Amino acid sequence: MRRLFRLVLLVLVLMLVSLVSALTAMRFAIHGREVRTPNLVGLPLPKAEGALTDLGLLLETGDSFYSQSVPEGGVVSQAPAPGTKVRRGWRVRVAVSLGASRAAVPDVVGQSGRAGEINVRRRGLEVGTLAIVHLPGLPPDQVVGESPPPNASGSLMSPKVNLLITAPEEAQALVMPDFTGKSAAEAARAIEQAGLRLANRGSDLDTTQHGTKPPPPQGRVIHQSPAPGQKVTPGTTVILDTQ
């Protein structure tokens, strides 16, 4: 009886050892077929393919993009990411660089500052420095120079275009007349002819901005704002006190 028990125990031990060995072999077999994806970004396509082949992986090309940092024909991105565990035979998909984006520098000399900026951006270029200069005899707010110059060296790789623009026309300053003692109607006419605005006393609302005019003032002017002699620009609101 004891002999039979030992025999059964031996069989069980052998079965357990066989099971553990089988599981270990299976684990090694599975993980032995796994590799980590290499970093392909920046590599030329042939080198990237060679690196994958050495690991038993396959290369699959996807979309192409412009890149300022990766030369044409190089790998811009990859999936799965570098360091990912995959089985041998797995396909690694890569995006390929078209090189740096190229665009001709447009000729915007003679255009307004705003139009020049718009036309530069339409070419896919960035506007760099906007330098304002006072040049008597030239129209205001006009592009008089650009760097790089138009069509410099055929085409450039996404440069910033700097523009030299004449200063915008400044509003002409006026000296505020003295309406004290004058009739309110006469003062109102002078205010309108000077390009100024007449507002109602006691209200912050300039009624001329809303398509209506304040009622005609009556009497004579005893006080005004802004005061006589102050410098004002067209569109300044004038308030009159009358009696």
Secondary structure, 3 states (H helix, E strand, C coil): CHHHHHHHHHHHHHHHHHHHHHHHHHHHHHHCCEEECCCCCCCEHHHHHHHHHHCCCEEEEEEEECCCCCCCCEEEEEECCCCCEEECCCEEEEEEECCCCEECCCCCCCCEHHHHHHHHHHCCCEEEEEEEECCCCCCCCEEEEEECCCCCCCCEECCEEEEEEECCCCCCCEECCCCCCCEHHHHHHHHHHCCCEEECCCCCCCHHHHCCCCCCCCCEEEEEECCCCCEECCCCEEEEEEC
